[in-house]
């Protein structure tokens, strides 16, 4: 998958301004954000990038953000993958969960080890939303449950659901590279009950699951809430992330309009996860 990288000097942004910029970029499709070596970076999938839309957003939000220099750089999938293959070895989610490459030898034993080949930037476990969902999943009974992993990326969530005892997992992503990477990672973990398909969220139509996992950006969640909510069995759970704390009320209103009930939410660095139930 090709990406565009948005970069600016983080010293040009206050903490509050950086949070606002992240929120505004997320609204137009950017989906991963970090700060390293004094550089603020955000990423958007190549097919979603619209230079005019970015310029218009920055101009319209100038009263909040001010003006600052930035660059946009195209990242071809092969370069993107090489960068992550060279840099990623492992990430500890908590004392019980680690995500690692097959060649990485962790310093201790973990209750759950998820193996991945880091052939894409998103879904490696380094992002707050992935970490939040994995930790939440650890506290849920997955034994003999049917699970949907929506927008599976590397397949981490579906793999973990299987490791926690799910009877079968249906994982899908619209990006073929993600699908191929997820299949590789499922094989690495010696899992046989995760099926993976290239599809969009409407594939959920006429399907139902005990647990639906969706780590996708806010706008996509709301636009497809009908499919997500209707795919949850009675007394089933929907766990959603990919948005900020200030978006919870917006997500909750949409979910409740399709019959889901809010249970709880958790946040990490303003990124938030929400759990719903169907009664």
C-alpha positions as CSV (number, residue, x, y, z in Angstrom):
1,X,0.0,0.0,0.0
2,X,1.4,3.5,-0.9
3,X,1.2,6.3,1.6
4,X,1.8,10.1,1.8
5,X,3.8,11.4,4.7
6,X,3.0,14.8,6.1
7,X,5.9,16.4,8.1
8,X,6.4,19.6,10.0
9,X,8.7,20.9,12.7
10,X,7.0,20.0,16.0
11,X,8.6,23.0,17.6
12,X,6.3,25.1,15.5
13,X,3.3,23.6,17.3
14,X,2.2,23.9,20.9
15,X,0.9,20.7,22.6
16,X,-2.7,21.9,22.1
17,X,-2.1,22.9,18.5
18,X,-0.6,19.6,17.7
19,X,-3.6,17.8,19.2
20,X,-5.9,20.0,17.1
21,X,-3.8,19.4,13.9
22,X,-4.0,15.6,14.5
23,X,-7.8,15.8,14.9
24,X,-8.3,17.9,11.8
25,X,-6.0,15.6,9.7
26,X,-7.9,12.5,11.0
27,X,-11.1,14.1,9.7
28,X,-9.7,14.1,6.1
29,X,-8.4,10.6,6.2
30,X,-4.9,10.6,7.9
31,X,-4.7,7.6,10.2
32,X,-1.4,7.4,11.9
33,X,0.5,10.1,13.8
34,X,3.8,10.3,15.7
35,X,6.5,12.7,16.8
36,X,10.2,11.8,16.5
37,X,13.4,13.8,16.5
38,X,11.5,17.1,16.6
39,X,9.4,16.2,13.6
40,X,5.6,15.7,13.6
41,X,4.5,13.2,11.1
42,X,1.1,12.0,9.8
43,X,0.3,9.4,7.2
44,X,-2.6,8.8,4.7
45,X,-3.1,6.1,2.3
46,X,-2.2,7.0,-1.3
47,X,-5.7,6.5,-2.7
48,X,-7.2,8.8,-0.1
49,X,-4.8,11.7,-0.4
50,X,-6.2,14.9,-1.9
51,X,-3.7,17.8,-1.9
52,X,-6.4,20.4,-2.4
53,X,-8.4,19.1,0.5
54,X,-5.4,19.3,2.7
55,X,-4.6,22.9,1.7
56,X,-8.3,23.9,2.1
57,X,-8.4,22.3,5.6
58,X,-5.3,24.1,6.7
59,X,-6.5,27.4,5.4
60,X,-9.9,27.0,7.0
61,X,-8.4,26.1,10.3
62,X,-5.7,28.8,10.2
63,X,-7.3,30.7,13.1
64,X,-6.8,27.6,15.3
65,X,-3.5,26.3,13.9
66,X,-1.7,29.4,12.7
67,X,0.6,29.0,9.7
68,X,3.7,26.7,9.5
69,X,5.8,25.1,6.8
70,X,5.2,21.4,6.0
71,X,6.2,18.9,3.5
72,X,4.3,16.0,1.8
73,X,6.3,13.0,0.6
74,X,5.1,10.0,-1.4
75,X,6.0,6.7,0.2
76,X,5.9,3.8,-2.2
77,X,4.8,0.5,-0.6
78,X,8.2,-1.2,-1.1
79,X,10.0,1.7,0.5
80,X,7.5,1.9,3.3
81,X,7.7,-1.8,4.0
82,X,11.5,-1.8,3.9
83,X,11.6,1.0,6.5
84,X,9.4,-1.0,8.9
85,X,11.2,-4.3,8.3
86,X,14.4,-2.6,9.2
87,X,13.1,-0.9,12.3
88,X,10.5,-3.1,13.9
89,X,11.4,-6.0,16.2
90,X,8.9,-6.1,19.0
91,X,6.4,-4.1,21.1
92,X,5.3,-4.9,24.6
93,X,1.6,-4.2,25.0
94,X,1.6,-5.0,28.7
95,X,3.3,-7.6,31.0
96,X,1.2,-10.3,29.4
97,X,1.3,-9.5,25.7
98,X,4.1,-8.9,23.2
99,X,4.1,-8.5,19.5
100,X,7.3,-9.5,17.8
101,X,9.0,-10.7,14.7
102,X,10.0,-14.4,14.4
103,X,13.7,-13.5,14.8
104,X,13.3,-11.3,17.9
105,X,14.0,-13.1,21.2
106,X,12.1,-11.3,24.0
107,X,13.9,-10.8,27.4
108,X,11.2,-12.7,29.3
109,X,8.3,-15.1,28.7
110,X,4.9,-13.6,28.0
111,X,1.5,-15.2,28.4
112,X,0.6,-14.2,24.8
113,X,3.1,-13.8,22.0
114,X,1.9,-12.6,18.6
115,X,4.3,-13.1,15.7
116,X,4.2,-10.7,12.7
117,X,6.2,-9.9,9.6
118,X,6.2,-6.1,9.7
119,X,5.3,-5.5,6.1
120,X,3.1,-2.5,6.7
121,X,3.2,0.4,9.2
122,X,-0.2,0.1,10.7
123,X,-1.3,-2.8,12.8
124,X,2.2,-3.6,14.3
125,X,0.9,-2.8,17.8
126,X,2.8,0.5,18.1
127,X,-0.3,2.6,17.8
128,X,-2.4,3.5,20.9
129,X,-5.6,2.2,19.4
130,X,-4.2,-1.3,18.7
131,X,-2.7,-1.4,22.2
132,X,-6.1,-0.3,23.8
133,X,-8.1,-3.0,21.9
134,X,-5.6,-5.8,22.7
135,X,-5.7,-4.9,26.4
136,X,-9.5,-4.7,26.4
137,X,-9.7,-8.1,24.6
138,X,-7.7,-9.7,27.3
139,X,-10.5,-9.0,29.8
140,X,-13.2,-10.4,27.6
141,X,-14.3,-14.1,27.4
142,X,-13.6,-15.2,23.8
143,X,-14.1,-18.9,24.4
144,X,-16.2,-20.4,21.6
145,X,-17.1,-16.9,20.3
146,X,-17.5,-16.0,16.7
147,X,-15.5,-12.8,15.8
148,X,-15.2,-10.3,13.0
149,X,-12.0,-8.3,12.6
150,X,-13.0,-5.4,10.4
151,X,-10.1,-3.6,8.6
152,X,-7.8,-6.3,9.9
153,X,-4.5,-4.8,8.6
154,X,-1.7,-7.2,9.8
155,X,-4.4,-9.4,11.4
156,X,-3.2,-8.9,14.9
157,X,-6.7,-8.5,16.5
158,X,-8.1,-11.6,14.7
159,X,-5.0,-13.6,15.7
160,X,-5.3,-12.6,19.3
161,X,-9.0,-13.4,19.3
162,X,-8.1,-16.9,18.2
163,X,-5.4,-17.2,20.8
164,X,-8.0,-16.2,23.4
165,X,-10.3,-19.1,22.4
166,X,-12.6,-17.8,19.7
167,X,-14.2,-20.6,17.7
168,X,-13.7,-18.8,14.4
169,X,-12.7,-15.4,13.1
170,X,-13.7,-13.6,9.9
171,X,-11.1,-11.0,9.1
172,X,-11.2,-8.6,6.1
173,X,-9.5,-5.5,4.7
174,X,-10.1,-3.6,1.5
175,X,-6.4,-3.5,0.8
176,X,-5.0,-6.6,-0.9
177,X,-1.5,-6.0,0.6
178,X,-3.0,-6.1,4.0
179,X,-4.9,-9.3,3.3
180,X,-1.7,-11.0,2.1
181,X,0.2,-9.8,5.1
182,X,-2.5,-10.9,7.5
183,X,-2.5,-14.4,5.9
184,X,1.2,-14.6,6.4
185,X,0.9,-13.6,10.0
186,X,-1.9,-16.1,10.7
187,X,0.3,-18.9,9.3
188,X,3.3,-17.7,11.5
189,X,1.1,-18.1,14.5
190,X,0.0,-21.6,13.5
191,X,-3.7,-20.6,13.5
192,X,-6.2,-22.4,11.4
193,X,-9.6,-20.8,12.4
194,X,-9.0,-17.3,11.0
195,X,-10.4,-16.7,7.4
196,X,-9.2,-13.5,5.6
197,X,-10.9,-11.8,2.7
198,X,-10.5,-8.7,0.7
199,X,-13.7,-6.7,1.3
200,X,-15.2,-3.5,2.5
201,X,-17.5,-3.1,5.5
202,X,-20.7,-3.9,3.6
203,X,-19.4,-7.5,3.5
204,X,-20.9,-7.7,7.0
205,X,-24.4,-7.5,5.6
206,X,-26.5,-10.6,6.6
207,X,-23.6,-11.8,8.8
208,X,-23.6,-11.9,12.6
209,X,-20.9,-12.4,15.3
210,X,-20.6,-12.6,19.0
211,X,-17.8,-9.9,19.0
212,X,-17.1,-7.3,16.3
213,X,-13.7,-5.5,16.3
214,X,-13.2,-2.4,14.3
215,X,-10.1,-0.2,14.6
216,X,-10.9,2.3,11.8
217,X,-11.1,6.1,11.6
218,X,-14.2,8.0,12.9
219,X,-15.8,8.9,9.6
220,X,-15.6,5.4,8.2
221,X,-17.1,4.0,11.4
222,X,-20.0,6.3,11.3
223,X,-20.6,6.0,7.6
224,X,-20.8,2.2,8.0
225,X,-22.3,1.9,11.5
226,X,-25.4,0.1,10.1
227,X,-23.3,-2.8,8.9
228,X,-21.2,-2.9,12.1
229,X,-24.1,-2.7,14.5
230,X,-26.3,-5.1,12.6
231,X,-23.5,-7.7,12.6
232,X,-23.6,-8.0,16.4
233,X,-25.6,-10.9,17.9
234,X,-27.9,-10.4,20.8
235,X,-25.8,-9.9,23.9
236,X,-22.8,-9.6,21.6
237,X,-20.1,-6.9,21.8
238,X,-18.8,-4.3,19.4
239,X,-15.4,-2.8,20.2
240,X,-14.4,0.2,18.2
241,X,-11.4,2.5,18.1
242,X,-9.5,4.8,15.7
243,X,-10.8,8.2,17.1
244,X,-10.3,10.7,19.8
245,X,-11.9,11.2,23.2
246,X,-13.9,14.2,21.9
247,X,-15.5,11.9,19.2
248,X,-17.0,9.4,21.7
249,X,-20.3,11.2,21.9
250,X,-20.5,11.3,18.1
251,X,-19.7,7.5,17.8
252,X,-22.1,6.7,20.6
253,X,-25.0,8.5,19.1
254,X,-24.5,6.7,15.8
255,X,-24.1,3.3,17.4
256,X,-27.2,3.8,19.6
257,X,-29.3,4.8,16.6
258,X,-28.7,1.2,15.3
259,X,-29.5,-0.6,18.6
260,X,-26.1,-0.8,20.4
261,X,-25.8,0.3,24.0
262,X,-22.7,2.0,25.4
263,X,-20.8,0.1,28.1
264,X,-17.4,1.8,28.6
265,X,-14.6,3.7,27.0
266,X,-10.8,3.9,27.7
267,X,-8.3,6.5,26.4
268,X,-4.5,6.6,25.8
269,X,-2.9,9.8,24.7
270,X,-6.4,11.0,23.7
271,X,-7.0,8.0,21.4
272,X,-10.1,6.2,22.6
273,X,-11.7,2.8,22.5
274,X,-15.4,2.3,23.1
275,X,-17.3,-1.0,23.9
276,X,-20.9,-1.5,23.0
277,X,-23.4,-4.3,23.6
278,X,-26.5,-5.3,21.8
279,X,-29.4,-6.1,24.1
